[in-house]
Structures are given as C-alpha cells and as structure tokens.
Amino acid sequence: MRRSVVLPWWINSVIGILVFAVALWQRIPAITFGLPYIPYPDESFVIDLVFRGFREDNLLFTNFLRPHLSYNIYAVAVALDAWWHGFDVHTLPIDTDRISSVITPFIATRSVSAIIGACCCVVLYIWGSQILALPYAIIAGITLIFVTYHMEFSGLLAPDIMACLGVVVFFMGASIYEKTPSQRTAMLLALVAGITAGAKYNFIGLIIPLAWMLWHRPYAPFNWRIIIRMFLCTIMGFVFTTPSLLVHGREFFEGFIRILSYYQNKNTIEGKYAGRFPFELYADWFIRILISPYIAVCAALSTLVFIRRMPYHFQAAILFTSVQFCFFFAQGIHYPRNFLFYQPIVIMLAIYGIAQLATYIPQISLLPKQLLGVGISLIIITPTLIAGSNLRTYYTRTYTPLQINELITQLPKNTPTIGAIEPTILADTPWVIPANLSLDQDIAYWQSGGVQTLIINRKLWPNTVIKNVRANRHINGDREGGSGWAYDIYTNDVDATLRTIGRPLRGADGVDIIGVRIGTGKMRNVFSPLDTQSRITARGPALLLNIYFHVQTPPTQTSALLFVQLFDANGTKISERNTPPLAYYPMSQWHAGEIIVANADLPTNTLTPGQYQLVCGFYVAETNQRISLAGSNNGTYTIPITIVAP
C-alpha cells in the first residue's frame, strides 16, 4: 500500500522530531529508576566490564560473552560523563551490584539506551511512511513508543535495544531498496547487517532477508562481484564494532563456542526458562510480554491473509523473524529480551493488515476507508497506550529498597537490621546486613538474637508463615501501586527478647556487657544469631561469638579495644583476639540506649571435649589497662563453657 500523498521533507522531519521527543519523554523516568540500586542484574555485568577497561587502561574489549557494540558505546558515554563531572575513571568501582556513589555513569549509559530506544520509534515511523498512508505511519511509531517491554529495555544497559534499532534500520532501508533498487542501497544494507551483528551476534542472520531482497528485486542481473562486495561490507561492519576480532581472533571463536554452549545447556539455569521447545512459554511471551495480544493477533492474521500481497521486504522480515525464532526455540535456555526486535516488525504487520483490510471494503470512498482503518488501529493499540502510560508512572515512583533506606535512617543506630534477599545499601549505616532467610526460620529467633529490625520480602514470606511477631510497616509492591517487591518491616524491643549466656555486668565507662551467644564453625564477617547454650559441639576452626553491649552513657574511652580470650581447664590461654568492638561503627558514635552486637569470633584449632573459660572485656590500648566491670572480681566478663564430642 503506497502513500497517498508525498509530504515535503520538512513536514516529515517535524513529525519525526515529535515522535522522538514523545518517545524520549516516555523513557526518561527509567533512566534513574532504582539508582543506586540496579534492579536488572545484567546491567552490573555490562558496566563492570566497561569500568574494568577504564581502570586497567585497556578498552580493547576481549570478553566475547557480551557483544562489543554496546560495550564500545557505553565506554564512550562513561568517558564523556567522567569529563563532564571531573572524576578519575581509574577510581570507578570494582563491583556495581550495590553501589552508593558514582551513579552518574549509570545515568549517562542508560540515557544512551533511552535515546536509542526513541530512535527506534522514529525509524519505525519512517519505515511506515514508505509503504503506508501518513496516519498509519504515525500510529506505528506511537505504538512502539508505548510498548512496555521496549520501554523497559530502553532504560537498561543491554545490547538488545541496539540490536532492535539495527533491525528496524535494516528493514526501513529494505523498503527503500524495494522501491528504488540500487547497488549503493544494497551495500548499505549489508553494512547495517554487520553492525547489527556487533550488537547481537546471531543477527548476522540479516544476510538472509538481504539475499531474499536481492533474489526478488535485483537492481541488476545476478553478479558474483556484487555478492562479494556485499559480503565484505557485512564483514567490515562487524569488524568495525568488534575490533578485537583482528587482535584476538582465536579467543573470539572460543568465546562464540562458549556462548552457543551456554544457550544449548539447559542445566545452566533452572525453572520455566530452561528446556528445549517450550511452546507454552513462547506463546506467553509473544502475546503478553513482548506485545499486546490484540496487536499480535492482528499481525498473525495479516501474515496469513496478505502474505502474497505483501511487499517483498515484509516477507523478508517474516523470514528473518522465523529464522531467529527457530534458533532460540531449539536452545536450552530462553530469554524474552532476545525477541525485542520482534516488536517493531509485529507492529508494522498489524498496521499493514488493518490498512489493507480497510481498502477491501466495497462501496466506500478512499477517505472513509482510511478513517475506518485508522479508527480500528487506534482501538487495537489503546491497551498498549494505557500499559505504557502505567509503566511510566511506575518508574516515577520511589523504588521499594529506597523507601526502606529512608525508613532505616530514621531508626536508632543500634543492633543489626537484617534484609531478606535485597538488603538496603546505606553508606553510613553498615549495620544493615544481608541475610538469606528461609521459610523454616522463625522471625522471633532472629529478633531474640539481637536483631531490632527485619526486612522481609513478601514474595518469599507469605503471611501464613510469619509467626509470633507482627509487621509494623508494609512497603507496597508492584500489585499495590509500589515499585518493586512488597516488603514487611518488623521491629522488636531487643531488651525484652534478647536471650544470652551470662548475667549482665555494669561497665565503668558507660557500657554494660549484657551477654554472649556462642557457636562453632567457620569465621564469619556478618552478624547472625547464635546459640544461647554454653554446652556446644566441637566443630570447625573457630569459636563464634556475638557479644552484646548496652550503652548507658556515651563512652569516654572511645579508642578502647575489645579483648576476647579462651582458657582451658588448666588455665592455659588457647586463643586471643583484640579488636575494636565494631570496625564500621566506632565507639565515638555510640549513643545512650543503644544495644551493640559485636562479632568477635575466635580462631581455634578443633577443641577437645572438656571445660573452658571464655573471658572478655575492654582495655585502653595506650595504657594497656582494663576497664573494670562492676560485680567482677578481675574486671572481666567470664563465662564457663563445655565442649562436647560431636
């Protein structure tokens, strides 16, 4: 279906700019969403590679598990951001899974993704304007603006949005080639195929629809020289985006084999995304996740009814989609993002089918036919417009872990806060500790162990499992108008539930020792509740200790050290440790009323069964003098323990 009216170039330019502006506006909230959290795990992997290249002054990317085009573009964005904000790229963080600073590189790189996503919408409009009347072309561009999955990946650090743009550019160029075939256009299409393969390796398959176009609409009789030139253009485009291929050719092919092995090995991951030929999974993706079911049905009907009347480049697009579908469908691991390119093609097929259908209505003039077709198109895309608007609203809401951060900052700086699955990341509150809580654990067990606040992931902790304590606050999740998983915040009075070994002793410098918990095993670097029994089994290379302090008044000896000693029945010292009570929370910041939990594990050899004495207390390092404890004969806190055979 050709355009009924050829508009001046400046009108098309204005429409294209408006489409770009609306698309970018729709995607802007996703750029900063969640930061400094990174909700999508693959973003950390991508940006870590870029950061490592800057730290090591080696931007010649050699990791072939990720396409190079996205790496190179993101590296340019980070370099420009460093220049603009004046930071040293050699100081970029090593691990970005949880960052609390230097988030501007994420904003810069996500902005690149958003711009690329907006460009996809403009190119789709241009593609539509080559074969459809202007209203249909505008509808096609607007539809892609509001497709939720496209919006989502337009705000993430992933190669898929770049590959999607390459596919749309290719078929837009193919529509031009079909109308006015020329050697120059064919060469440019071959170049685009190579560049797109640099964003997603398997998209080298664009040479298949290119061959289809050459077969049906050659600009000249078949010529091997032309084929060779096009092949060289494709290789040139790929090498341009993947320069390491020239330096590390062997590593590239080894990496490529690893990628194929990863996708073919269904044991790499578990769950519904693993296994070969998952018909139900792909059907769900295509009609619910990737595009609206109404658009998908219209596209399918359009393909069945009008495929013989379709432009050849449309047939080539269907061929390319079928090849990619067969490739991924047969793998052992599946990701819906691999089919992001499917969205603009499906939109064009759906709009084309509606436009064609309107022309077959008899006894109606051209204008009413177009109005009817446009009306049907608007009705079909309305759910997509609503879903896209809702997603933008979602991205404007505060991410749930950030809401938790705000809550935690209002709590006293005392005993640990345990976060299930997604811990909070507060740079100045390091007592917020991640913990993989399981459903068979009682929350009261953690709180009786000294935890004042627990952050429970509602998805993994249904209400029927939680016992003995109640949540004092609920953070809404996705289904409740929130942004992220729902969380319950549990708080407890530690003084009322803390059970320890030993009786409390009053300290002379404002800090009481109120008890100890003991365990055995490997040395820990985070808090966990231990046993309240003094009779323990001899296992592991360490005696695990949680020592609990109650701050009565802020201590004056703020440089005092905690000492822990272990003696056997003969009074022989077996092990000793001298350390600040909490390295991340100095005594100079302690406040009255706080309960402090010190992790003071003692390294030991495997202890033989028998009686032992655990001795702990404070001393001033400068004078080597102990700080006395009221009610203690020797100024220390002493607990007898019994080691039994396993």
N, C-alpha and C positions, 0 to 999 in steps of 0.2 A: 504494500500500500504506500504509494508515494505521497509526499507532502502536497497539499492542495495549493499552498501559497508559499513562495520563497521569500522569506523576510530579509530585510537588509542586515548586513553583518553586525551593525551596532545594536540592533534590537536583540539579536541572538546573544550578543555579548552581555547586554544588560540582564537578560533573563539568566544567563549562566552565572553572573556575579550574584544575583539574588538567590539562586539555588545554592551556591557556595556559602553565602552568608547565613542562610537559614540552617543549612547542614552543620556548619561550624558552631552556630549558636546552640543547636540541639546537642552537640557533643562536648561543649566546654565544661559542664559540671563534672564529667567523668575524668577530666584531666587531674583534678586534685582530690578525687574521691578516695577516702580511706587513708590518705597520707597522714603521718609517716608509716602507717601500716601498708602492706602490699597484699591486697586480698587475693590477687591471682598469682599463684606460686611461680608460674613460668616467667613472670616479669623479673623476679630476682635472678633467675638463671641467666637471662639475657643481659641485664645490666651489670651483673657481676663480671661477665666476660669483657664488657666494654671497660669497666673500671680497672680490671686487671691489666688490660692492654695499656692504659694510661700510666698506671703505677710502674709497670715494667718497661715503659718506653718502647713498646712493641705492638703497633697497631696492625701488623700484618697477620690477620686473623687466620689461625690454623685449626680451629675446632670445627670439624665438619658435621657435628651433630646439630648445628644450627646454621641455616642459610646465611650467606655473607652480606647480602644487600641490606638487610635490616641492621646488622652489626655496623656496617660502614655508615649508614645514615644516622644511626643513634650516636655513633662516635663523633660525628660532625656536630650534632646537637649538643653533646656534652662539652665539646671543646668551645663552642660558642657561648654556652652557659658559663663555663669557667672564666672566659674572657670578660663576659658582661658583669659577673658578680665578683670577679677578682679572687678566686680561690685557686689553690695549687692542686692540679689534677693528680699529683703524686700522693696526696693525702686522702684520696677517695676511699671510702670504707671497703673492707675486705668482704664482709658478709652483709647483704642488704635485706635478709629475710625480715629483720626487725631493726629499723633504724630510728634514731631520734634526732638526727641532724642531717644536714646536707641533702635536703629533699629537692632542691631546685633542679638537679639533673633529671629527676623523675618528671618534674613538670615540663622541662624542656623536651624530653624524649616523648612523653605522652602527647604533648602539643603537636609533635611531628605526626604521630599516628592519627590525631584528630584531623589535621589538615589533609592527610592522605585520604581518610575516610570521606571528608567533604568533597575532595576532588573526584572520588568515585561517583558521587551523586551528579556532579556536573558532567562528567564524561558520559554517564548513562543518559542524561538529557540530550547531549549532542548526538549520541548513537540513535536515540529515538527520533530526533529531528531529521535524521537522514532518511527514515523509512515511514514515519507516521506524521499525521497532522499535528500541528503545534500543541493543541491541548493535551493530546495523548503523550507527547514527549515530556511536557511539564509534569504530568501525572506520574510518569515513570520515575523522573528524578525525585519528586516529592516522596514517592513511596519508599525509595531506598533511604531517604533521609530519616524516616521514622521506623525502619525495621530494627527491632530491638537488638538482635544478635549482631547486626552490623554496627549499631551504636556502641554496643559493649566493647567490641574489638577495635573500635576507633579510639578508644581511650585506654588501650593496653599496649604494653611493649611486646608485640608478637609479629612475626613475619606475615601472617595471614592477610592482614589488611593491605599490605603492599602487593602481595600476590593477587589479591582481588582487583586492585587498581590495574595491574598489568593485564589481567584477563579482559576487563572492560575496555581498556585502551585498544587491545588487540582486536576485539570484535567490532568496536567502533571504526577502527581502521579497515577492518574487513568489509564493513558496509560501504565505505568509500571505494574500496578496491572493486567491489562487485559492480558499482555503477560506472566507474571510470577506471578500468584496469590499466595499470602501468607498471613497468619494471621497478620504478622508484618506490611505489607504494608496497610492492611485494617485498623489496629489500627491507623497508622499514618494519613491515610485519615480522619478518624473520628476526630482525634486531630486537623487537619487543619480546618475541618468544624467548630469546636468550636472556634478556634482562629479567624477565619474569621468572625464569628458571633459577636465577640468582636469589630470588625471594622464596621460592619453594621448588625444590629440585625436580619433583615429578611433573612440574608444569612445563618441562621441556616438551611434554606431550602436545603443546600448542602447534608443533610442526605437523601434527595430524590434521587439524582443521585447515591449516595453511595448504597442505597438499590437496585437500578436498577443494579448496577455493581455486587452486591452480588447475585442477582437473576440469572443473566446470566452467571457469571463466578465465582462461589463459589470455594474457594480453598479447601473446604471440604464439606461434606453433611451439610445441614441446622442444626444449633446448637444454641439453645437459649442462651447458655452461651457466645457464640461469640457475639451475638447481644447485650447482656447486657454489655459486656466488651467494645464494640464499643460505646454504649450509654454513658458509664461512661467516655470514652476518650473524647467524644464531650463535655460533661459537664465540665470535667477537663480543656479542652482548653478554654472554655468560662469563667470559674471562674478565670483562670489564668490571663486573660485580663481584667476581671471585678471583682476585689476582693471585692468591696463594696457590691456586692450581698450577701456576707456572713454576712456583718455587718448591711446592710440596705435593707434587702430583701423586706420588705413591701413597702418602698419608691421606690424600683426598679419596682415592678409590677404596682404601681400607676403611675410612670413615663412612663412606657411602654404603659399603657392605654391612657395617655395624648398624646403620640406620635401618636397612632392609631387614636385618636380623631382629632388630628391636620390634618392628611392626609385625613381623611374622611370628614372633614368640608370644603366644597367648598367656604364658606363665609369668610374664614380666609384671603385669598388674592383675588384680582380681576384681570381680564384680561384673556388672552388666556391660561394661565397655570392653570386655575380653571375650575371645571366641570368634570363630570364623562364621561368616554368613549370618549375622544376626538380623534377620528380616524385620522383626518387630522393633528393634532399636532404631534402625534406619528409617522405618516408616514414621516413627515418632519424631525423629529429627526433622524430616522433610516437611511434615505438615504441622508441627507445633513449635519446635525450637528455632529452626532456621528461617522460616517464613510462615505467614498465616495460612491456615488450611484453605481459606477461600481463594487466595492467590495461587496456592499450589494446585488446587483443583482446576482453576481456570487455565493454568499453564498446561496441565496434563491434557485437558480437553482440546486446547488449542493445538497441541502437538499431534493428537490423534486425528483431528478433523482437517487441519490445514497444512499438514507437513508437506504435502506435494505442491502446495501453492506458496510455501514459504520462500523467502529469499535464500539463496544458497548459503550465505553466511549464518543464517539462523540454523539451517541444517548442520552446518559445521559446528555451531555452538552446542547443539544437542549431541553431536558425535563426541565432542570433547568431554562434555559432562558424563556421558555414558562410559567413556574410557576411564575417567577418574573414579567414577562410582565402582566399576568392576575392580579397579586396582585396590581401592581401600576396602571394599566389601570383602575381599578374599583374605585380608590381613588378619592377624590375631589380636590386634589392638586397634581401638577405634576412638576418634575424637571428632565431635561435630564441627570444630573450627576448620577442619580440612575442607569443608564444603562451604566456606564463606563465599567463595567465588560463584556458587550456585545461585545466590540471591539475585544479583542483577540480571542474570540470564532468565530466571524464572519470571521476574517482574516483566521483562520485555516480552516473553512468550505470552503471559497472561494479558497484557495490554494489547498486544498484537491480535490475539484471538478475539478479544472483545470488539476491537475496531473492525476486524474482518466480518464478524458476525453482524454488526450493525449495517454493513454495506449490503448484506443479502436480504434485508427486509424489503419486501416489494411495495410499490405504490407510495413511497415516501421519498421526498426530495433529499438532496445531499445534506443540507443544513440540519433538518430534524434528525436524520440518521446519525450525524456526528454528535448532536446534543444528546441523543439517546445513549450512544456509546460512551460518551464522557460521563453521563449520569450513572450508568452501570459501573463504570470504572471507579467512580468516587464512592459508590456504595460498597464495592468489593474491598477497597483499601481503607475504609473508615475504621475497622477494628485495628488495623496496623497503625493508623494515626493516633488512636487512643492509647494503644500499648506503648508507642514511642514517647508520647507525652508523659505517661505514667512513669516510664523508666527515667526520663529526665528529672522528674520530681523526686524519684528515689535517690538519684545521685546528688541532689541538693540537700538531702538530709544528712545529719551527722552520723558517721559510721559507728556502729554499736561499741566497738572497743574504745573509741574516743569518748563516748559517753561514760564508759566505765572509768577511763582515765580521769575524767572530770570528777567523778564520784570519789575515787580513791584519794585524790588530792585534798579532799575535804575531811578525810579521816585522820585521826591522830597517828603520829609516826610511832607505831608500837610493833606488835607481833606481825608475823608474815601474813600477807594476803595471797591466797592460792588461786590461780586462774586455770580453769579447765580448758584444754585444747588451745585456745587463743589467749595467751596471757597479755596483760597490759604492758606497755613499754614506756615507763616514765623514767626519764634520765635521772631525776633527783629522788626517786623513790625505789631504790633497788631491792627493797624487801618484798616487792611484788614478784612472786615466784611461779614459774610454770609447773604444772603437775598433770600427769596423765591419770586422772581419776577414773576409776572403773565403777560399773554399776553395782558390784558386790561390796563396795565400801560404804560405810555409814558416815554421813557428813559429820555427825556428832563426834566420831572418832578423831577427825582432823581438828575440830574445834576444841576438844578436850586436850589435844596435844599442843595447844598454844596458838592456834590459828584464830585470828579475830574475824577475818572476812574471807569468804569463799565465793568465787565467781563460777557459777555452774552453767554449762552450756545446756540449754533446754532441749536441744535436739537429742543429746545423748543421755539426758537425765529427765525422763518423763516424771510427772508429778507423782505417779503411783510408787515410784522407787524411793523418793526422798522421805526420810523418817526423822522423827524426834525434834527437828528444828523447822522453822518457817522462814521463808524469804521475806526480808523487809523492804525489798525493792525489785521491780521487774523492768528489764530493758526490752522494749518491743523489738520483734524481729520482722522479717520481710512481710509475713502474712498479717502483721498487726500495724502496718504503717511505719515500720522501722527500716533500718538499712543494715542487713547482716543477720546473723543468727540471733535468736532470742536468748537472753541470759537472765538468770535469777541471782540476786546478790544476797548472801546470807551473812548476818553478823551475829556475834555472840559475846556474852560477858565472860572474858577469859578467866577472871578471878573466881567465877562461880563454877567453872567446869574443869579447870586445869588440875590434872592429877599427876603427881610426880613422886619420885623417891626422895625421902629425906624430909626433915621438918625445916620450915623457913628459919633463917638466921638474919638478924639485923646487921647491916653493914655500917661501918663508922663513917663512910664518906657518902652517905645518902642512897646507896644502892644495896637492896636486900637480895640474898640468894634464896629463892623460894622452892627450888627443887631441881631434879635431874631426871632425864629419861635416858635409857640405855638400850643399845642393840649391838649386833655384831654383823660384820660383812665388809664390803669394800668402802674405802674412804668416799665421803660424799662432798659435793660442792654446793648443794642446796639443802634447804630445810625439809625434813619430813618427820612426821610423828613417830616416836619410838615407843618402846615398851615401858610400862610402869612397874615391872618386876625387877627385883635385884638378883634374881636367880636366872641366869641366862646360859645358853648353849655356846660352847667354844667353837666358833666357826669364823672363817675369814681372817684377813691380815690386819684388821683394825677393830678397835673398840669404839662404837659410835655413841656420841654423847650430844644431847641437847641440854644446855644449862639455861635455866630461866631466872631472870633478874626482874625485880620490881623497883622502879626508880621512885624513891620517896622525895628526894630533892636533887636538883642537878648536881652531879659530882664536881668536886673541886680539883681532884687529881685526874684531869682529862686525858693524860698520857699514860694512865695506869694500864698494865697488861694483865691479861687473864692467864693464870697458870693451871695446868691440869697434870696430875701425877698419878701413877698406878704403882702400888706396892704389893708384894706377895705376903704370905702369912709370916715370913721371917723378917719382914721389914725392908726387903731389898727392893730398890726402885727398879721397875721394869721398863717404864716408858714415861716420857715427859713432853709437854708441849707448852710453849709460851707464845702468846699471840694477842693482838688486840681483840676484844670481845666480838666486834663486828667491823671488818675492814671497810665495809661500804657505808657504815653509819657510826662515825666517831663519837666518843663519849661527850665531846664538847657540844654535841647537838641533842643530847638526851634531855627529856623534859619530865617533870614530875608527873607521876601517874602512869607512865608507860611501862609495859612489860616487854622486856628484851629477851629474845631467844638466840643464844649463841651456839653455833655449830662448832663443837670442839673435839672432833674425832681424834683418837689417839692411835698412831701406828704401832702395832704389836706383832710379834710372832703368834702363832696359834697358841692360845692359853691352855695350859693343862688344868684339869679339874682341881678345884680347891678354893680356899678363901683368899680374898684380895681386899685391899683398901683403895678407894678412889678419893683423892684429895684435890680440892680446887679452891681458888680464891684469887684475890687481886694483889699486885705488888707494884711499887713505883720503881721503874727501871733505873732512874738516875741514882737512887739511894739503895736499891736492892732491898727495900723494906716492905714487908707485907702490910696490907691494910686490914686491920683487925675486924673480926666479926663478933658481935655480942653473943654471949652464950656458948662460945667455943673456947676450949682450953688453949689451943695453939693458934688461934686466929685463922683457922681454915675450915672449910666445909668438907666433912669426911663422911663417906658412905661405904659400909661394908657390902661387898657383892660376892656372890657364889657362882663359880663356873662349874657347869656340869658337863659330862660327856655327851656328845651328840647321839 
